[in-house]
Amino acid sequence: LANLTPGLTIQKEFIGKVVIRGVGVEGTTIGSDPGVAIHRDGAYVARSSVAIFDFFDVNRIEVLRGPQGTLYGRNATGGVINIVSNEPDKEFGGYGRLEFGNYAKLRFEGALNGPLGDAAQGRLSVLYAQRDGYTRNLFPTAKSRDVDQLDNQDLLAVRGQVNFDLNDDVSLLLSAELTRDDSNTPAYKYFDTTNAWWFNAFGVDRDLPNLRQVSQGFETNI
């Protein structure tokens, strides 16, 4: 999405960072309010770390650049991103897409659509994505705590929708979605000890010549 949209930058660090034309959020605390509002099927997602997810069974994505407070309220100073999913229709059908790649990448996306009687339609969408991490964490206890691979991907999402045709002019769409992201975060690699009181914990980073190797303990019980 960022490659196709001028002025849009998306990063995933400790929290998701969405910036439009230089306006977004720079805070790294979980309570920081975003500067770009994200809506999924008309519902506001308050934290971009939750909204930054692999797209699946999407009809379109709208990017509105510039302040959008008049129509979308607070936290839309930089702009708005609307993610619109495919809705159920009366035609029975579906699709499936399976991808393989390096780093043991496996990604499956699919949907099943069809009528549920004369006045209702349903749609079930599924996403599963897994990939090994780009960065190796060489900390002695990293493997036992499943943080030996950083920047990895472990996603699961299921969306169910039912549309009821109440009459010729009114319909009711019910939608429920479950998303789970067990991916490990990207890694920082520390080189400079200047005024860094925390460097003693990560000092070995500087001695590892490979940019994709770190030695970091990470907090437990997160």
Summary of the structure (lengths in Angstrom):
residues: 222
radius of gyration: 21.1
end to end distance: 29.8
largest distance: 70.2
contacts: 592
relative contact order: 0.13
helix: 9%
strand: 44%
